[in-house]
Amino acid sequence: MSKPANHLSQQEIEAYLWGAANLLRGLIDAGDYKQYIFPLLFFKRLSDVWDEDYQSAYTETGDESYARDTADDHFTIPAGAHWSDVRSASRDLGRALLNAFRDIETANPDRLTGVFGNASWTDKGQMPDETLKNLIEHFSKHTLSLSAVPEDELGNAYEYLIKQFADDSGHTAQEFYTNRTLVHLMTQMLEPKSGESIYDPTVGTGGMLISALAEVKRKGGDTRTLGLYGQELIHITAAIARMNLVLHGVEDFEIISGNTLSEPAFIEKDRLRTFDIVLANPPYSIKKWNREAWQSDPWGRNFLGTPSQGRADYAFFQHILKSLDPKNGRCAILFPHGVLFRNDEAEMRRKLIELDLVECVLGLGPNLFYNSPMEACVVVSRTNKPLERQGKILFINAVKEVTREKAQSFLTPENQERILKAYQAFEDIPGFTNVATDEKVIENDSNLSIPLYVRSAENNNTGEKSVKETWTEFEENSSQFWQQMDELVEMLDGMVTGEVEHD
């Protein structure tokens, strides 16, 4: 059995994990690191925690059978499927790993089905025994027991590795990694509480669910009573989300692989299951979705209308709204600015506003998204607004509330606090926020574009404008223009390439 190790610092654990990825550099594409590193990390963690539980129980009782049963209470590791069994294999390490993974998943069907993904472990051309042996020996250098690396610390290191993989791969990063400072802000706005259910329909690696968990813990709530749920299209990403939640010590969760729009996974009594909180960063303006099926959606998710084939944003939006608890449901969704003003969605926006579902529209600064300078927005909705907010929408222009250091843009605690306080106050702040009535927004053709409602402080002054003021006004007014131009270019590009949409 593994012996207890000295506590690893956060820096040590991060260097240790990234060292495993470096062993694969030049052997496989950087975008595939995650398929191999995450399952090995998870396997090592399960084995070391099992060992720790076993040793503790055996030391206390001297009974091997009791100690094994105690260790299996956490996660069952069948005979022959432990890390040490694979490490001792002299050949066909890929097959040994694959067998161990499948045995563990089978022994823990409720929590670990599919958790190890579907990498090509037995393909010796891509992953020869020598490479696997090097990886296994690298991970064997440290013990990943709970005493050596507590759940929060390993979870943080896991999140670090997710970001490093996004940085290193240079593609699909938006789906793989969302700016954590922004996610933290969104979570604070929704105020998750003990006992609530939290759902992400495009869950990715689970970062938004983890943020909700951390917020409840930060406020002293009981995280054991939280229910965390998510659906993810990409199989390996869903597996990573499951591992992420387990490594953060989450007991009650359900992550399901599949297409949220065509096959929503969470159904109760022939209806969509509803949740207290939904946090989401849906894929932007996807074109390949089944619009025809949406027109007669059996779950009633087309209550605002059917979006155009070229953009599924309002399909995701309606799915989320339909998934909210009718009494206490609230959501925060990350969207491109186009959802606020595009003409082909005006009628859906009008119905949305008439139903008084929009509580806040938050405009964000540039470069908060991985490898993209674009600005985006957060739309906050509630099924049951407080009386004083009914019939009203708060607009926040937080384009300047962003900090950039070392080519990275993020929201500092000060940035987050200013935005959060403005949201909680729900009142006019010249140059920063404006509370508009639903009637006023509908009079503006249901346009939710923030510059229509929040003017900069400089523009509120009368008299002759300075060069700086004129330039500031130009930047603000041109921002919306270029957002619209980006959407137009995207649309024309699709027409020129003759892209055919299908499921």
C-alpha positions as CSV (number, residue, x, y, z in Angstrom):
1,M,0.0,0.0,0.0
2,S,1.1,3.6,-0.6
3,K,2.7,5.3,2.3
4,P,1.5,8.8,3.4
5,A,3.4,11.6,1.7
6,N,4.3,15.0,2.8
7,H,1.8,17.7,1.9
8,L,2.4,19.1,-1.6
9,S,2.2,22.8,-2.1
10,Q,0.0,24.2,-4.9
11,Q,3.0,25.1,-7.0
12,E,4.5,21.6,-6.5
13,I,1.3,19.8,-7.5
14,E,0.8,22.0,-10.6
15,A,4.4,21.5,-11.7
16,Y,4.0,17.7,-11.1
17,L,0.9,17.5,-13.3
18,W,2.2,19.7,-16.1
19,G,5.4,17.5,-16.1
20,A,3.2,14.6,-17.2
21,A,2.0,16.6,-20.2
22,N,5.5,17.4,-21.1
23,L,6.2,13.7,-21.5
24,L,3.8,13.7,-24.4
25,R,5.1,16.8,-26.1
26,G,6.1,16.0,-29.7
27,L,4.5,12.5,-29.5
28,I,0.8,13.5,-29.9
29,D,-1.1,16.6,-30.8
30,A,-1.4,19.0,-27.8
31,G,-5.2,18.9,-28.2
32,D,-5.1,15.2,-27.3
33,Y,-3.1,15.6,-24.0
34,K,-6.3,15.7,-22.0
35,Q,-7.5,12.3,-23.3
36,Y,-4.5,10.6,-21.6
37,I,-3.4,12.9,-18.7
38,F,-6.7,13.3,-17.0
39,P,-7.7,9.6,-16.8
40,L,-4.2,8.7,-15.5
41,L,-4.5,11.5,-12.8
42,F,-7.9,10.3,-11.8
43,F,-6.9,6.7,-11.7
44,K,-3.9,7.5,-9.5
45,R,-6.1,9.7,-7.2
46,L,-8.7,6.9,-6.8
47,S,-6.0,4.3,-6.0
48,D,-4.2,6.5,-3.5
49,V,-7.4,7.5,-1.7
50,W,-8.5,3.9,-1.6
51,D,-5.1,3.0,0.0
52,E,-5.4,5.7,2.6
53,D,-8.9,4.6,3.6
54,Y,-7.7,0.9,3.7
55,Q,-4.7,1.7,5.8
56,S,-6.6,3.8,8.3
57,A,-9.3,1.1,8.8
58,Y,-6.6,-1.6,9.0
59,T,-4.6,0.3,11.6
60,E,-7.7,0.7,13.7
61,T,-9.0,-2.9,13.5
62,G,-6.3,-5.1,12.1
63,D,-9.1,-6.7,10.0
64,E,-8.2,-6.9,6.3
65,S,-11.7,-7.7,5.2
66,Y,-13.2,-4.8,7.1
67,A,-10.5,-2.5,5.8
68,R,-11.2,-3.4,2.2
69,D,-15.0,-2.9,2.7
70,T,-14.3,0.5,4.3
71,A,-12.1,1.6,1.4
72,D,-14.7,0.4,-1.1
73,D,-17.3,2.7,0.6
74,H,-15.7,5.7,-1.2
75,F,-15.1,4.1,-4.6
76,T,-14.8,0.4,-5.3
77,I,-11.5,-0.8,-6.9
78,P,-11.9,-4.4,-7.9
79,A,-9.0,-6.9,-7.5
80,G,-6.4,-6.4,-10.2
81,A,-7.7,-2.9,-11.1
82,H,-5.5,-0.9,-8.8
83,W,-2.7,1.5,-9.9
84,S,-0.1,-0.8,-8.5
85,D,-1.5,-3.7,-10.6
86,V,-1.0,-1.7,-13.8
87,R,2.3,-0.4,-12.7
88,S,3.6,-3.9,-12.2
89,A,2.5,-5.0,-15.7
90,S,5.6,-5.8,-17.9
91,R,3.9,-5.5,-21.3
92,D,0.7,-4.3,-23.0
93,L,0.3,-1.5,-20.6
94,G,-2.4,0.1,-22.7
95,R,-4.5,-3.0,-22.4
96,A,-3.9,-3.2,-18.6
97,L,-5.0,0.4,-18.2
98,L,-8.1,-0.1,-20.3
99,N,-9.1,-3.2,-18.4
100,A,-8.6,-1.4,-15.1
101,F,-10.7,1.6,-16.2
102,R,-13.5,-0.6,-17.4
103,D,-13.5,-2.7,-14.2
104,I,-13.7,0.4,-12.0
105,E,-16.5,2.0,-14.1
106,T,-18.4,-1.3,-13.9
107,A,-17.9,-1.5,-10.1
108,N,-19.1,2.2,-9.7
109,P,-21.9,2.5,-12.2
110,D,-23.8,5.4,-10.6
111,R,-20.9,7.8,-10.4
112,L,-18.1,6.7,-12.7
113,T,-19.7,5.3,-15.9
114,G,-17.7,6.7,-18.9
115,V,-15.5,8.8,-16.6
116,F,-12.2,7.5,-18.1
117,G,-13.2,8.5,-21.7
118,N,-12.4,6.6,-24.8
119,A,-8.7,7.3,-25.7
120,S,-6.8,4.8,-27.8
121,W,-4.9,3.2,-25.0
122,T,-4.2,0.0,-26.9
123,D,-2.9,1.8,-30.1
124,K,0.8,1.2,-29.7
125,G,1.6,3.3,-32.7
126,Q,0.2,6.3,-31.0
127,M,0.9,5.3,-27.4
128,P,3.7,2.7,-27.1
129,D,4.5,0.9,-23.9
130,E,7.6,3.0,-23.3
131,T,5.6,6.2,-23.3
132,L,2.9,4.8,-21.0
133,K,5.6,3.4,-18.7
134,N,7.1,6.9,-18.4
135,L,3.8,8.4,-17.6
136,I,2.9,5.8,-15.0
137,E,6.3,6.2,-13.3
138,H,6.0,10.0,-13.4
139,F,2.6,9.9,-11.7
140,S,4.0,7.3,-9.2
141,K,6.5,9.9,-7.8
142,H,3.9,11.4,-5.4
143,T,1.0,10.1,-3.4
144,L,-2.3,11.8,-4.2
145,S,-4.1,10.8,-1.0
146,L,-6.5,13.3,0.7
147,S,-3.9,14.0,3.4
148,A,-1.2,14.8,0.9
149,V,-3.4,16.7,-1.5
150,P,-6.8,17.8,-0.1
151,E,-9.8,18.0,-2.5
152,D,-9.7,21.8,-2.9
153,E,-6.0,21.8,-3.7
154,L,-6.2,19.0,-6.2
155,G,-9.3,20.5,-7.7
156,N,-7.5,23.9,-8.1
157,A,-4.6,22.0,-9.8
158,Y,-7.0,20.3,-12.1
159,E,-8.5,23.6,-13.1
160,Y,-4.9,24.9,-13.7
161,L,-4.3,21.9,-16.0
162,I,-7.5,22.6,-17.9
163,K,-6.3,26.1,-18.6
164,Q,-2.8,24.9,-19.5
165,F,-4.2,22.5,-22.0
166,A,-6.4,25.2,-23.5
167,D,-3.3,27.5,-23.8
168,D,-1.2,24.7,-25.3
169,S,-3.7,23.3,-27.8
170,G,-4.7,26.7,-29.4
171,H,-8.0,25.4,-30.6
172,T,-11.5,24.5,-29.3
173,A,-10.4,26.4,-26.2
174,Q,-13.6,28.5,-25.9
175,E,-15.6,25.3,-25.4
176,F,-12.9,23.9,-23.1
177,Y,-12.2,26.9,-20.9
178,T,-14.2,29.9,-19.8
179,N,-12.6,32.8,-18.0
180,R,-12.9,31.9,-14.4
181,T,-13.1,35.4,-13.0
182,L,-16.2,36.0,-15.2
183,V,-17.7,32.7,-14.1
184,H,-17.2,33.8,-10.5
185,L,-19.0,37.0,-11.1
186,M,-22.0,35.2,-12.7
187,T,-22.2,32.8,-9.8
188,Q,-22.2,35.6,-7.2
189,M,-25.0,37.4,-9.1
190,L,-27.2,34.3,-8.8
191,E,-26.4,33.6,-5.1
192,P,-26.5,29.8,-5.0
193,K,-27.6,28.3,-1.6
194,S,-27.5,25.0,0.2
195,G,-30.1,22.6,-1.0
196,E,-30.5,24.1,-4.4
197,S,-30.2,22.4,-7.8
198,I,-27.7,23.9,-10.3
199,Y,-27.6,23.0,-14.0
200,D,-25.3,23.8,-17.0
201,P,-26.8,22.6,-20.3
202,T,-23.4,23.0,-22.1
203,V,-21.3,22.0,-19.1
204,G,-17.9,21.7,-20.7
205,T,-15.3,20.7,-18.1
206,G,-17.7,21.7,-15.2
207,G,-16.1,25.0,-14.3
208,M,-19.4,26.8,-13.7
209,L,-20.8,24.0,-11.5
210,I,-17.5,24.1,-9.5
211,S,-17.8,27.9,-9.2
212,A,-21.3,27.5,-7.7
213,L,-20.0,24.9,-5.3
214,A,-17.2,27.2,-4.2
215,E,-19.6,30.1,-3.7
216,V,-21.8,28.1,-1.4
217,K,-18.8,26.9,0.5
218,R,-17.4,30.5,0.7
219,K,-20.6,31.7,2.4
220,G,-20.5,28.8,4.9
221,G,-23.3,26.8,3.3
222,D,-23.5,23.0,3.3
223,T,-22.3,21.9,-0.1
224,R,-23.4,18.3,0.5
225,T,-27.0,19.3,-0.1
226,L,-26.3,20.8,-3.5
227,G,-27.4,18.9,-6.7
228,L,-25.1,19.6,-9.7
229,Y,-26.2,18.6,-13.2
230,G,-24.9,19.1,-16.7
231,Q,-25.0,17.9,-20.2
232,E,-22.1,18.0,-22.7
233,L,-22.0,17.2,-26.4
234,I,-18.3,16.1,-26.5
235,H,-17.8,12.7,-24.8
236,I,-14.2,13.3,-23.5
237,T,-15.2,16.8,-22.2
238,A,-18.1,15.3,-20.3
239,A,-15.7,12.7,-18.8
240,I,-13.4,15.5,-17.7
241,A,-16.3,17.3,-16.1
242,R,-17.2,14.1,-14.1
243,M,-13.5,13.8,-13.0
244,N,-13.5,17.5,-12.1
245,L,-16.5,17.1,-9.8
246,V,-15.2,14.0,-8.1
247,L,-11.8,15.6,-7.5
248,H,-13.5,18.5,-5.9
249,G,-15.3,16.2,-3.5
250,V,-18.8,16.5,-5.0
251,E,-21.1,13.6,-4.0
252,D,-24.4,14.5,-5.7
253,F,-23.9,15.2,-9.4
254,E,-25.0,13.9,-12.8
255,I,-23.2,14.7,-16.0
256,I,-24.6,13.2,-19.2
257,S,-23.1,13.1,-22.7
258,G,-25.4,14.2,-25.5
259,N,-26.9,17.0,-27.6
260,T,-28.9,19.3,-25.3
261,L,-31.0,20.8,-28.2
262,S,-31.9,17.5,-29.9
263,E,-31.9,15.1,-26.9
264,P,-32.2,16.9,-23.6
265,A,-31.0,14.5,-20.9
266,F,-32.9,15.7,-17.8
267,I,-36.6,14.7,-18.1
268,E,-39.2,14.2,-15.3
269,K,-42.7,13.0,-15.9
270,D,-42.5,13.7,-19.7
271,R,-41.4,17.3,-19.0
272,L,-38.1,19.0,-18.8
273,R,-36.7,18.9,-15.4
274,T,-36.4,22.3,-13.7
275,F,-33.6,23.7,-11.6
276,D,-33.1,26.6,-9.2
277,I,-30.1,27.9,-11.0
278,V,-28.8,27.6,-14.6
279,L,-25.3,28.8,-15.5
280,A,-24.3,28.5,-19.1
281,N,-21.9,29.6,-21.9
282,P,-23.6,28.1,-24.9
283,P,-21.6,27.7,-28.2
284,Y,-22.0,30.9,-30.1
285,S,-24.2,31.1,-33.2
286,I,-23.9,27.4,-34.2
287,K,-25.4,26.6,-37.6
288,K,-25.6,22.8,-37.5
289,W,-28.7,22.1,-35.6
290,N,-32.1,20.7,-36.3
291,R,-34.3,23.7,-36.8
292,E,-37.1,21.8,-38.4
293,A,-37.5,19.6,-35.3
294,W,-37.5,22.7,-33.1
295,Q,-40.6,24.0,-34.8
296,S,-42.6,21.2,-33.2
297,D,-40.4,20.7,-30.1
298,P,-42.0,18.1,-27.8
299,W,-40.7,19.9,-24.7
300,G,-42.3,23.2,-25.6
301,R,-39.0,25.0,-25.8
302,N,-40.1,27.1,-28.8
303,F,-42.4,29.3,-26.8
304,L,-40.6,32.4,-28.0
305,G,-40.3,31.2,-31.6
306,T,-37.9,29.3,-33.9
307,P,-34.5,30.9,-34.5
308,S,-32.9,31.1,-37.9
309,Q,-30.8,28.1,-39.1
310,G,-27.7,30.2,-38.9
311,R,-27.9,30.9,-35.2
312,A,-29.0,28.6,-32.4
313,D,-28.5,31.1,-29.6
314,Y,-32.2,31.6,-28.9
315,A,-32.7,27.8,-29.0
316,F,-30.3,27.5,-26.1
317,F,-31.9,30.5,-24.4
318,Q,-35.3,29.0,-24.6
319,H,-34.1,25.6,-23.4
320,I,-32.5,27.3,-20.3
321,L,-35.7,29.4,-19.6
322,K,-37.8,26.3,-19.9
323,S,-35.4,24.5,-17.4
324,L,-35.9,27.1,-14.7
325,D,-37.9,26.4,-11.6
326,P,-41.2,28.4,-12.0
327,K,-41.0,29.8,-8.4
328,N,-37.3,30.4,-7.8
329,G,-35.5,29.9,-11.1
330,R,-32.7,32.2,-12.1
331,C,-30.0,32.0,-14.8
332,A,-26.9,33.8,-16.0
333,I,-26.0,33.1,-19.6
334,L,-22.9,34.3,-21.5
335,F,-23.9,35.4,-25.0
336,P,-22.5,37.3,-28.0
337,H,-23.8,40.8,-28.2
338,G,-25.8,40.0,-31.3
339,V,-28.5,38.3,-29.3
340,L,-29.4,41.8,-28.0
341,F,-30.1,43.5,-31.3
342,R,-30.2,41.2,-34.3
343,N,-33.2,41.9,-36.5
344,D,-34.2,38.3,-37.2
345,E,-34.6,37.7,-33.4
346,A,-36.6,40.9,-32.7
347,E,-39.9,39.1,-32.4
348,M,-38.5,36.5,-29.9
349,R,-37.0,39.4,-27.9
350,R,-40.3,41.1,-27.8
351,K,-42.1,38.0,-26.4
352,L,-39.2,37.6,-23.9
353,I,-39.6,41.1,-22.6
354,E,-43.4,40.9,-22.5
355,L,-43.0,37.8,-20.3
356,D,-40.8,40.0,-18.0
357,L,-38.1,37.3,-17.9
358,V,-35.1,39.6,-18.4
359,E,-33.7,41.1,-15.2
360,C,-30.3,42.3,-16.2
361,V,-28.2,42.8,-19.3
362,L,-24.5,43.1,-18.5
363,G,-22.0,44.3,-21.2
364,L,-18.4,43.2,-20.7
365,G,-15.1,44.5,-21.9
366,P,-12.9,42.9,-24.6
367,N,-10.5,40.0,-24.5
368,L,-12.3,38.1,-21.7
369,F,-12.6,35.1,-23.9
370,Y,-9.9,32.7,-24.8
371,N,-7.9,33.8,-27.8
372,S,-10.6,36.3,-28.9
373,P,-10.8,40.1,-28.6
374,M,-14.6,40.0,-28.8
375,E,-16.9,41.6,-26.3
376,A,-19.7,39.6,-24.9
377,C,-22.7,40.0,-22.5
378,V,-24.3,38.2,-19.7
379,V,-28.1,38.0,-19.6
380,V,-29.7,37.4,-16.2
381,S,-33.2,36.1,-16.1
382,R,-35.6,35.2,-13.3
383,T,-38.9,33.4,-13.4
384,N,-40.2,35.3,-10.3
385,K,-38.6,38.8,-10.0
386,P,-38.8,40.7,-6.7
387,L,-41.8,43.1,-6.8
388,E,-39.7,46.2,-7.1
389,R,-37.9,44.8,-10.2
390,Q,-41.0,43.6,-12.0
391,G,-41.5,45.3,-15.4
392,K,-37.9,46.6,-15.4
393,I,-34.5,45.7,-16.8
394,L,-31.2,46.8,-15.5
395,F,-28.5,47.6,-18.1
396,I,-24.9,47.7,-17.0
397,N,-22.1,49.0,-19.2
398,A,-19.1,47.3,-17.7
399,V,-16.9,47.6,-20.8
400,K,-14.2,49.4,-18.7
401,E,-14.4,47.0,-15.8
402,V,-11.7,44.7,-17.1
403,T,-8.0,44.4,-16.2
404,R,-5.2,43.3,-18.6
405,E,-1.9,42.0,-17.5
406,K,0.7,39.8,-19.3
407,A,-1.6,39.5,-22.3
408,Q,-4.4,38.1,-20.1
409,S,-7.7,39.9,-19.5
410,F,-9.6,39.2,-16.3
411,L,-12.0,40.8,-13.8
412,T,-10.2,41.7,-10.6
413,P,-12.0,41.4,-7.2
414,E,-12.6,45.2,-7.5
415,N,-14.0,44.9,-11.0
416,Q,-16.3,42.1,-9.8
417,E,-17.4,44.0,-6.7
418,R,-18.4,47.1,-8.6
419,I,-20.5,45.2,-11.1
420,L,-22.0,43.0,-8.4
421,K,-23.0,46.0,-6.2
422,A,-24.5,47.7,-9.2
423,Y,-26.6,44.6,-9.9
424,Q,-27.7,44.3,-6.3
425,A,-28.6,48.0,-6.0
426,F,-30.7,47.9,-9.2
427,E,-30.7,51.7,-9.7
428,D,-29.4,54.3,-12.1
429,I,-25.7,55.2,-11.9
430,P,-24.8,57.8,-14.5
431,G,-22.5,56.4,-17.2
432,F,-22.6,52.9,-15.7
433,T,-26.2,51.6,-15.2
434,N,-29.7,52.4,-16.2
435,V,-33.0,50.9,-15.2
436,A,-35.4,50.8,-18.1
437,T,-39.0,49.7,-18.1
438,D,-40.1,46.8,-20.3
439,E,-42.4,49.3,-22.1
440,K,-39.5,51.5,-23.0
441,V,-37.5,48.6,-24.4
442,I,-40.4,47.4,-26.5
443,E,-40.8,50.9,-27.8
444,N,-37.2,50.6,-28.9
445,D,-38.2,47.6,-31.1
446,S,-37.2,45.3,-28.3
447,N,-33.6,46.2,-28.8
448,L,-31.5,45.3,-25.7
449,S,-28.3,46.9,-27.0
450,I,-26.7,48.5,-23.9
451,P,-25.6,51.9,-25.5
452,L,-29.3,52.6,-26.1
453,Y,-29.9,52.8,-22.4
454,V,-26.5,53.6,-20.8
455,R,-24.7,56.7,-22.0
456,S,-21.2,57.5,-20.8
457,A,-20.7,60.1,-18.2
458,E,-19.1,62.4,-20.7
459,N,-22.1,62.2,-23.0
460,N,-24.4,63.3,-20.2
461,N,-22.7,66.7,-20.1
462,T,-23.9,69.6,-22.2
463,G,-21.8,72.1,-24.1
464,E,-18.8,71.7,-26.3
465,K,-17.0,68.4,-26.3
466,S,-13.3,67.9,-26.0
467,V,-11.3,65.7,-28.4
468,K,-11.2,63.0,-25.7
469,E,-14.9,63.1,-25.2
470,T,-15.6,63.0,-28.9
471,W,-13.3,60.1,-29.3
472,T,-14.9,58.2,-26.4
473,E,-18.3,58.7,-27.9
474,F,-17.1,57.5,-31.3
475,E,-15.6,54.3,-29.7
476,E,-18.9,53.6,-27.9
477,N,-21.1,54.2,-30.9
478,S,-18.8,52.3,-33.3
479,S,-18.7,49.3,-31.0
480,Q,-22.2,48.3,-31.8
481,F,-21.7,49.0,-35.5
482,W,-18.7,46.6,-35.6
483,Q,-20.6,44.0,-33.6
484,Q,-23.3,44.1,-36.3
485,M,-20.7,44.0,-39.0
486,D,-19.1,40.9,-37.5
487,E,-22.5,39.2,-37.6
488,L,-23.0,40.3,-41.2
489,V,-19.6,39.0,-42.3
490,E,-20.3,35.7,-40.6
491,M,-23.7,35.4,-42.4
492,L,-22.2,36.3,-45.8
493,D,-19.3,33.9,-45.3
494,G,-21.8,31.1,-44.8
495,M,-23.6,32.0,-48.0
496,V,-20.4,32.2,-50.0
497,T,-19.1,28.9,-48.9
498,G,-22.5,27.3,-49.5
499,E,-22.5,25.6,-46.2
500,V,-25.3,23.0,-45.9
501,E,-26.8,22.7,-42.4
502,H,-27.7,19.3,-41.0
503,D,-28.0,17.6,-37.6
